[in-house]
Amino acid sequence: MFSELKIKTVAVGFFALMASGFALAAQDDLPPIKGKAEIQIHAAEPSPSLQTTQMLGSARTSSGRIVAVGDHGVVALSDDNGATFRQARAVPVDTTLTAVSFVDRDNGWAVGHGGVIIHTTDGGEHWALQRKDLSVDQPLFSVYFKDRQNGWAVGLWSLMLQTMDGGSSWEVIKAPIPPGAKKADRNFFSVFGDDKERIYVSCEQGLILRSTDGGATWSYVQTGYEGSLWAGLVLPDGAVLVGGLRGNIYRSDDGASTWTHSTVDFKSSVTDLSTGPNGTVFASALDGVVLESHDDGKTFHGAQRTAREPLTAVSVTSGGKPVLFSQAGILK
């Protein structure tokens, strides 16, 4: 497993690359899965090998296609449950892409460095640029759409964007100041929601930023943990899961008001959470650890891959099997 020193070393290395130009090397709880933001943005070129390209985020379309994103604007598509992948036909950016979200078979959004947001209307084959901001080195880490019109993207130093027109325009949302802080400067790692107008953002210092009115207002809730929470997920029954440093996973049955600590048999930091059609919850983690839960996230058991690749994302196939992504590429 990763020792605390290893976590700190990898995380600081990540942050130095991800936010070059900012003196934040002292932070030790950022996800070690991002790359350096580009100064110029060009159309992505075909990658010589998808199997060795760092992949950072993934999603499934309603038709079951798996879409993964990563370094150099690479978008990888699989229509056979992850057995094989091919690249998207046209991507307008070559910056690192960190996350992707789909609302149906065709419509999806991906975000990344340079504040870029790209949109597809054909299931990930072709993408169009909706937003970029090269005036600041402030990458986006996560994106969530509740329908074709309403979406949110979040990132470094409390960056939050909202659209109500499918991404044609994006508004910067002023985040509230966390309890005990002087300004809104927490990093926002994962944004996700349910079907009851509740939207959640997992943050640093065990905080969850929550809206119960469809994004009109926001407030913080405490999980009882003090470390960063890199991943979040709403289960079909409405339970909320968040995971992060040192294998910590927390669960809420009341819309994030109160939290309980899930039992996890590894201490590797959790980078992603995903659930499949059979209700199994999977978590990817550092040091090659794959976790799964068969009781709605109350307990997680897992195994460690022999190569111990730093896992960055996990998708679940229509048959309930995990497809893994890592700093080393797409894994078999």
DRENDO-1510 file (C-alpha; in Angstrom, 1 decimal, always signed):
<recs>
REC; n; res; u; v; w
REC; 1; MET; +0.0; +0.0; +0.0 .
REC; 2; PHE; +1.0; +3.6; -0.3 .
REC; 3; SER; +2.5; +4.9; +2.8 .
REC; 4; GLU; +1.6; +8.5; +3.9 .
REC; 5; LEU; +5.0; +9.6; +2.6 .
REC; 6; LYS; +4.3; +8.0; -0.8 .
REC; 7; ILE; +0.9; +9.7; -0.9 .
REC; 8; LYS; +2.5; +13.0; -0.1 .
REC; 9; THR; +5.3; +12.6; -2.7 .
REC; 10; VAL; +3.0; +11.6; -5.5 .
REC; 11; ALA; +0.3; +14.2; -4.7 .
REC; 12; VAL; +2.8; +17.1; -4.5 .
REC; 13; GLY; +4.3; +15.9; -7.8 .
REC; 14; PHE; +0.9; +15.9; -9.3 .
REC; 15; PHE; +0.1; +19.4; -8.1 .
REC; 16; ALA; +3.4; +20.8; -9.2 .
REC; 17; LEU; +2.5; +19.6; -12.7 .
REC; 18; MET; -1.1; +20.4; -12.6 .
REC; 19; ALA; -0.9; +23.9; -11.3 .
REC; 20; SER; +2.5; +25.0; -12.4 .
REC; 21; GLY; +3.1; +28.6; -11.5 .
REC; 22; PHE; +1.4; +28.3; -8.1 .
REC; 23; ALA; +3.4; +27.9; -4.9 .
REC; 24; LEU; +1.3; +25.1; -3.3 .
REC; 25; ALA; +3.8; +22.3; -3.0 .
REC; 26; ALA; +3.0; +22.1; +0.7 .
REC; 27; GLN; -0.5; +20.6; +0.0 .
REC; 28; ASP; -0.4; +16.8; +0.4 .
REC; 29; ASP; -3.9; +15.7; -0.3 .
REC; 30; LEU; -4.6; +16.3; -4.0 .
REC; 31; PRO; -5.3; +13.4; -6.3 .
REC; 32; PRO; -2.1; +12.3; -8.1 .
REC; 33; ILE; -3.7; +11.9; -11.5 .
REC; 34; LYS; -3.4; +15.1; -13.5 .
REC; 35; GLY; -0.8; +16.6; -15.8 .
REC; 36; LYS; +0.5; +20.0; -16.8 .
REC; 37; ALA; -1.9; +22.6; -18.3 .
REC; 38; GLU; -1.0; +23.6; -21.8 .
REC; 39; ILE; -0.2; +27.2; -22.8 .
REC; 40; GLN; -1.7; +26.9; -26.2 .
REC; 41; ILE; -4.7; +24.8; -27.3 .
REC; 42; HIS; -4.8; +22.8; -30.5 .
REC; 43; ALA; -6.8; +20.0; -31.9 .
REC; 44; ALA; -5.9; +16.6; -30.4 .
REC; 45; GLU; -3.8; +14.3; -32.5 .
REC; 46; PRO; -4.1; +10.5; -32.6 .
REC; 47; SER; -2.3; +8.8; -29.8 .
REC; 48; PRO; +0.2; +6.2; -30.8 .
REC; 49; SER; -1.0; +3.9; -28.1 .
REC; 50; LEU; -4.2; +4.1; -26.0 .
REC; 51; GLN; -2.9; +1.4; -23.8 .
REC; 52; THR; -0.1; +3.6; -22.4 .
REC; 53; THR; -1.9; +7.0; -22.4 .
REC; 54; GLN; -2.8; +8.3; -19.0 .
REC; 55; MET; -6.6; +8.1; -18.6 .
REC; 56; LEU; -8.2; +10.2; -15.9 .
REC; 57; GLY; -12.0; +9.9; -16.2 .
REC; 58; SER; -14.7; +7.7; -17.7 .
REC; 59; ALA; -18.4; +7.4; -18.1 .
REC; 60; ARG; -21.0; +5.2; -19.7 .
REC; 61; THR; -23.6; +6.4; -22.2 .
REC; 62; SER; -27.2; +5.2; -22.0 .
REC; 63; SER; -26.4; +2.7; -24.8 .
REC; 64; GLY; -23.6; +1.2; -22.8 .
REC; 65; ARG; -20.7; +2.8; -24.7 .
REC; 66; ILE; -17.7; +3.5; -22.4 .
REC; 67; VAL; -16.0; +6.9; -22.9 .
REC; 68; ALA; -12.7; +7.7; -21.3 .
REC; 69; VAL; -10.6; +10.8; -21.3 .
REC; 70; GLY; -7.0; +11.7; -20.5 .
REC; 71; ASP; -3.7; +13.2; -21.5 .
REC; 72; HIS; -3.3; +15.3; -24.7 .
REC; 73; GLY; -7.0; +15.5; -25.3 .
REC; 74; VAL; -7.3; +11.8; -25.9 .
REC; 75; VAL; -10.9; +10.5; -25.9 .
REC; 76; ALA; -11.2; +6.7; -26.0 .
REC; 77; LEU; -14.4; +4.8; -26.9 .
REC; 78; SER; -15.4; +1.2; -26.4 .
REC; 79; ASP; -18.6; -0.5; -27.7 .
REC; 80; ASP; -17.7; -4.0; -26.5 .
REC; 81; ASN; -17.7; -3.5; -22.7 .
REC; 82; GLY; -14.0; -2.4; -22.6 .
REC; 83; ALA; -12.5; -5.3; -24.6 .
REC; 84; THR; -11.2; -2.9; -27.2 .
REC; 85; PHE; -10.9; +0.9; -27.4 .
REC; 86; ARG; -10.6; +3.3; -30.3 .
REC; 87; GLN; -10.1; +7.1; -30.4 .
REC; 88; ALA; -12.7; +9.7; -31.0 .
REC; 89; ARG; -12.7; +11.1; -34.6 .
REC; 90; ALA; -12.4; +14.7; -33.7 .
REC; 91; VAL; -11.4; +16.5; -30.4 .
REC; 92; PRO; -10.7; +20.2; -30.5 .
REC; 93; VAL; -8.2; +20.4; -27.6 .
REC; 94; ASP; -4.9; +18.8; -26.8 .
REC; 95; THR; -5.0; +19.7; -23.1 .
REC; 96; THR; -5.3; +17.1; -20.4 .
REC; 97; LEU; -8.9; +16.1; -20.0 .
REC; 98; THR; -9.8; +15.1; -16.4 .
REC; 99; ALA; -13.5; +14.0; -16.4 .
REC; 100; VAL; -16.5; +13.2; -18.6 .
REC; 101; SER; -20.3; +13.0; -18.1 .
REC; 102; PHE; -23.1; +11.8; -20.3 .
REC; 103; VAL; -26.9; +12.3; -19.9 .
REC; 104; ASP; -28.1; +9.9; -22.7 .
REC; 105; ARG; -26.7; +8.0; -25.7 .
REC; 106; ASP; -25.5; +11.0; -27.6 .
REC; 107; ASN; -24.9; +14.1; -25.3 .
REC; 108; GLY; -21.8; +14.3; -23.2 .
REC; 109; TRP; -19.4; +16.9; -21.8 .
REC; 110; ALA; -15.7; +16.6; -20.9 .
REC; 111; VAL; -13.5; +19.1; -18.9 .
REC; 112; GLY; -9.9; +19.7; -18.2 .
REC; 113; HIS; -6.9; +22.0; -18.1 .
REC; 114; GLY; -7.1; +25.4; -19.6 .
REC; 115; GLY; -10.6; +25.6; -18.1 .
REC; 116; VAL; -11.8; +23.7; -21.2 .
REC; 117; ILE; -15.2; +22.3; -21.7 .
REC; 118; ILE; -16.0; +20.2; -24.8 .
REC; 119; HIS; -19.4; +18.8; -25.9 .
REC; 120; THR; -20.4; +15.9; -28.1 .
REC; 121; THR; -23.8; +15.2; -29.7 .
REC; 122; ASP; -22.9; +11.8; -31.2 .
REC; 123; GLY; -21.8; +9.7; -28.3 .
REC; 124; GLY; -18.2; +10.9; -28.2 .
REC; 125; GLU; -17.2; +10.6; -31.9 .
REC; 126; HIS; -16.9; +14.3; -32.5 .
REC; 127; TRP; -16.5; +17.1; -30.0 .
REC; 128; ALA; -16.9; +20.9; -30.0 .
REC; 129; LEU; -15.3; +23.5; -27.8 .
REC; 130; GLN; -17.7; +25.3; -25.5 .
REC; 131; ARG; -15.3; +27.1; -23.1 .
REC; 132; LYS; -11.7; +27.7; -22.4 .
REC; 133; ASP; -9.8; +30.2; -20.1 .
REC; 134; LEU; -6.1; +30.5; -20.6 .
REC; 135; SER; -5.9; +33.7; -18.5 .
REC; 136; VAL; -5.5; +31.6; -15.3 .
REC; 137; ASP; -4.0; +28.2; -14.6 .
REC; 138; GLN; -7.2; +26.9; -13.1 .
REC; 139; PRO; -8.1; +23.4; -14.3 .
REC; 140; LEU; -11.5; +21.8; -14.1 .
REC; 141; PHE; -11.6; +18.4; -12.3 .
REC; 142; SER; -15.2; +17.2; -12.7 .
REC; 143; VAL; -18.4; +17.8; -14.7 .
REC; 144; TYR; -22.1; +16.7; -14.0 .
REC; 145; PHE; -25.2; +17.3; -16.1 .
REC; 146; LYS; -28.7; +16.4; -14.7 .
REC; 147; ASP; -30.2; +16.8; -18.1 .
REC; 148; ARG; -29.3; +18.2; -21.5 .
REC; 149; GLN; -29.6; +21.8; -20.4 .
REC; 150; ASN; -28.4; +22.0; -16.7 .
REC; 151; GLY; -24.9; +21.2; -15.8 .
REC; 152; TRP; -22.0; +22.1; -13.4 .
REC; 153; ALA; -18.2; +21.9; -13.7 .
REC; 154; VAL; -15.8; +22.3; -10.7 .
REC; 155; GLY; -12.1; +22.6; -10.2 .
REC; 156; LEU; -9.1; +24.2; -8.5 .
REC; 157; TRP; -9.6; +26.8; -5.8 .
REC; 158; SER; -13.4; +26.6; -5.5 .
REC; 159; LEU; -13.9; +27.1; -9.2 .
REC; 160; MET; -17.6; +26.4; -10.0 .
REC; 161; LEU; -19.3; +26.9; -13.3 .
REC; 162; GLN; -23.0; +26.4; -14.2 .
REC; 163; THR; -24.9; +26.3; -17.5 .
REC; 164; MET; -28.7; +26.3; -18.1 .
REC; 165; ASP; -28.5; +26.1; -21.9 .
REC; 166; GLY; -26.5; +22.9; -22.5 .
REC; 167; GLY; -23.2; +24.6; -22.3 .
REC; 168; SER; -23.7; +27.4; -24.8 .
REC; 169; SER; -22.9; +29.8; -22.0 .
REC; 170; TRP; -21.2; +29.1; -18.6 .
REC; 171; GLU; -21.6; +31.3; -15.5 .
REC; 172; VAL; -19.0; +31.4; -12.7 .
REC; 173; ILE; -20.8; +30.6; -9.4 .
REC; 174; LYS; -19.4; +32.3; -6.3 .
REC; 175; ALA; -18.9; +29.5; -3.8 .
REC; 176; PRO; -19.6; +30.1; -0.1 .
REC; 177; ILE; -16.8; +30.5; +2.4 .
REC; 178; PRO; -16.1; +27.3; +4.3 .
REC; 179; PRO; -16.6; +27.2; +8.0 .
REC; 180; GLY; -13.7; +28.8; +9.8 .
REC; 181; ALA; -12.1; +30.1; +6.6 .
REC; 182; LYS; -11.6; +33.6; +5.4 .
REC; 183; LYS; -12.2; +33.0; +1.7 .
REC; 184; ALA; -13.5; +30.3; -0.6 .
REC; 185; ASP; -10.3; +28.6; -1.6 .
REC; 186; ARG; -11.0; +24.8; -1.1 .
REC; 187; ASN; -10.4; +22.6; -4.1 .
REC; 188; PHE; -13.5; +21.0; -5.6 .
REC; 189; PHE; -12.8; +17.5; -6.8 .
REC; 190; SER; -16.1; +15.8; -7.8 .
REC; 191; VAL; -19.6; +17.1; -8.7 .
REC; 192; PHE; -22.5; +14.7; -8.8 .
REC; 193; GLY; -26.3; +14.7; -8.1 .
REC; 194; ASP; -29.5; +12.8; -7.7 .
REC; 195; ASP; -33.0; +13.1; -9.2 .
REC; 196; LYS; -34.3; +15.2; -6.3 .
REC; 197; GLU; -32.7; +18.5; -7.1 .
REC; 198; ARG; -29.7; +17.7; -4.8 .
REC; 199; ILE; -26.2; +18.4; -6.1 .
REC; 200; TYR; -23.0; +17.6; -4.3 .
REC; 201; VAL; -19.4; +18.6; -4.6 .
REC; 202; SER; -16.7; +16.6; -2.7 .
REC; 203; CYS; -13.9; +18.9; -1.4 .
REC; 204; GLU; -10.8; +19.2; +0.7 .
REC; 205; GLN; -10.9; +18.8; +4.5 .
REC; 206; GLY; -13.7; +16.3; +4.5 .
REC; 207; LEU; -16.2; +18.9; +3.3 .
REC; 208; ILE; -19.2; +18.4; +1.0 .
REC; 209; LEU; -20.7; +21.4; -0.7 .
REC; 210; ARG; -24.4; +20.7; -1.2 .
REC; 211; SER; -27.4; +22.3; -2.9 .
REC; 212; THR; -30.9; +21.0; -2.2 .
REC; 213; ASP; -32.6; +23.4; -4.7 .
REC; 214; GLY; -31.1; +22.5; -8.0 .
REC; 215; GLY; -28.0; +24.8; -7.6 .
REC; 216; ALA; -29.8; +28.0; -6.6 .
REC; 217; THR; -28.1; +28.0; -3.1 .
REC; 218; TRP; -25.1; +26.1; -1.7 .
REC; 219; SER; -23.8; +25.3; +1.8 .
REC; 220; TYR; -21.2; +23.1; +3.4 .
REC; 221; VAL; -21.7; +19.9; +5.4 .
REC; 222; GLN; -19.1; +18.0; +7.4 .
REC; 223; THR; -18.5; +14.3; +6.9 .
REC; 224; GLY; -16.4; +13.9; +10.1 .
REC; 225; TYR; -13.2; +13.4; +8.1 .
REC; 226; GLU; -10.4; +15.9; +7.8 .
REC; 227; GLY; -8.8; +14.7; +4.5 .
REC; 228; SER; -9.6; +15.3; +0.9 .
REC; 229; LEU; -12.5; +13.5; -0.8 .
REC; 230; TRP; -11.7; +12.9; -4.4 .
REC; 231; ALA; -14.7; +10.9; -5.6 .
REC; 232; GLY; -18.5; +10.9; -5.1 .
REC; 233; LEU; -21.5; +8.9; -6.2 .
REC; 234; VAL; -25.3; +8.8; -5.6 .
REC; 235; LEU; -26.6; +5.2; -5.6 .
REC; 236; PRO; -30.0; +4.2; -7.1 .
REC; 237; ASP; -31.6; +4.2; -3.7 .
REC; 238; GLY; -30.4; +7.8; -3.0 .
REC; 239; ALA; -27.6; +7.0; -0.7 .
REC; 240; VAL; -24.5; +9.2; -1.1 .
REC; 241; LEU; -21.0; +7.9; -1.1 .
REC; 242; VAL; -17.7; +9.9; -1.1 .
REC; 243; GLY; -14.2; +8.5; -1.0 .
REC; 244; GLY; -10.7; +9.9; -0.8 .
REC; 245; LEU; -7.4; +9.7; +1.1 .
REC; 246; ARG; -6.1; +6.6; +2.7 .
REC; 247; GLY; -9.1; +4.4; +1.7 .
REC; 248; ASN; -11.7; +6.5; +3.6 .
REC; 249; ILE; -15.2; +6.1; +2.2 .
REC; 250; TYR; -18.2; +7.8; +3.9 .
REC; 251; ARG; -21.9; +7.1; +3.3 .
REC; 252; SER; -25.1; +9.1; +3.9 .
REC; 253; ASP; -28.7; +8.0; +3.8 .
REC; 254; ASP; -30.2; +11.4; +4.4 .
REC; 255; GLY; -29.0; +13.6; +1.5 .
REC; 256; ALA; -25.5; +14.3; +3.0 .
REC; 257; SER; -26.8; +15.6; +6.3 .
REC; 258; THR; -25.2; +12.9; +8.4 .
REC; 259; TRP; -22.4; +10.4; +7.5 .
REC; 260; THR; -21.1; +7.0; +8.6 .
REC; 261; HIS; -17.7; +5.6; +7.9 .
REC; 262; SER; -17.7; +2.6; +5.6 .
REC; 263; THR; -15.6; -0.5; +6.4 .
REC; 264; VAL; -12.8; -0.7; +3.9 .
REC; 265; ASP; -10.1; -3.4; +4.0 .
REC; 266; PHE; -7.4; -1.4; +2.2 .
REC; 267; LYS; -5.9; +2.0; +3.0 .
REC; 268; SER; -5.1; +3.0; -0.6 .
REC; 269; SER; -6.6; +6.4; -1.5 .
REC; 270; VAL; -9.8; +6.2; -3.5 .
REC; 271; THR; -9.8; +8.0; -6.9 .
REC; 272; ASP; -13.2; +7.0; -8.4 .
REC; 273; LEU; -16.6; +5.4; -7.5 .
REC; 274; SER; -18.9; +3.7; -10.0 .
REC; 275; THR; -21.9; +1.4; -9.8 .
REC; 276; GLY; -23.3; -1.1; -12.3 .
REC; 277; PRO; -26.7; -2.6; -13.2 .
REC; 278; ASN; -26.5; -5.3; -10.6 .
REC; 279; GLY; -26.0; -2.8; -7.8 .
REC; 280; THR; -22.4; -3.6; -7.0 .
REC; 281; VAL; -20.3; -0.5; -6.2 .
REC; 282; PHE; -16.7; -0.4; -7.4 .
REC; 283; ALA; -13.9; +1.9; -6.3 .
REC; 284; SER; -10.6; +2.5; -7.9 .
REC; 285; ALA; -7.6; +3.4; -5.7 .
REC; 286; LEU; -3.9; +4.0; -5.7 .
REC; 287; ASP; -1.4; +1.2; -5.6 .
REC; 288; GLY; -3.5; -1.0; -7.9 .
REC; 289; VAL; -6.3; -1.6; -5.4 .
REC; 290; VAL; -9.8; -2.4; -6.7 .
REC; 291; LEU; -12.6; -2.3; -4.1 .
REC; 292; GLU; -16.2; -3.5; -4.4 .
REC; 293; SER; -19.3; -3.4; -2.2 .
REC; 294; HIS; -22.4; -5.6; -2.3 .
REC; 295; ASP; -24.3; -3.8; +0.5 .
REC; 296; ASP; -24.8; -0.3; -1.0 .
REC; 297; GLY; -21.4; +1.0; +0.1 .
REC; 298; LYS; -21.5; +0.0; +3.8 .
REC; 299; THR; -18.5; -2.3; +3.4 .
REC; 300; PHE; -15.8; -2.6; +0.8 .
REC; 301; HIS; -13.6; -5.6; +0.1 .
REC; 302; GLY; -10.9; -5.7; -2.6 .
REC; 303; ALA; -7.8; -7.0; -4.2 .
REC; 304; GLN; -4.5; -5.5; -5.3 .
REC; 305; ARG; -3.2; -5.9; -8.8 .
REC; 306; THR; +0.2; -7.4; -9.1 .
REC; 307; ALA; +1.6; -4.4; -11.0 .
REC; 308; ARG; +0.2; -2.0; -8.5 .
REC; 309; GLU; -0.7; +0.6; -11.1 .
REC; 310; PRO; -2.0; +3.9; -9.7 .
REC; 311; LEU; -5.7; +3.6; -10.7 .
REC; 312; THR; -7.5; +6.7; -11.7 .
REC; 313; ALA; -11.0; +5.8; -12.8 .
REC; 314; VAL; -13.4; +2.9; -13.1 .
REC; 315; SER; -16.4; +2.2; -15.3 .
REC; 316; VAL; -18.8; -0.7; -15.0 .
REC; 317; THR; -20.0; -2.7; -18.0 .
REC; 318; SER; -23.6; -3.7; -18.7 .
REC; 319; GLY; -22.7; -7.1; -17.2 .
REC; 320; GLY; -21.5; -5.6; -14.0 .
REC; 321; LYS; -17.7; -5.9; -14.6 .
REC; 322; PRO; -15.2; -3.1; -13.8 .
REC; 323; VAL; -13.1; -1.5; -16.5 .
REC; 324; LEU; -10.0; +0.1; -15.1 .
REC; 325; PHE; -8.0; +3.2; -16.1 .
REC; 326; SER; -4.7; +4.3; -14.7 .
REC; 327; GLN; -1.7; +6.6; -15.0 .
REC; 328; ALA; -0.3; +3.7; -17.1 .
REC; 329; GLY; -3.3; +3.6; -19.5 .
REC; 330; ILE; -6.3; +1.4; -20.1 .
REC; 331; LEU; -5.9; -1.8; -18.1 .
REC; 332; LYS; -6.9; -5.4; -18.9 .
</recs>
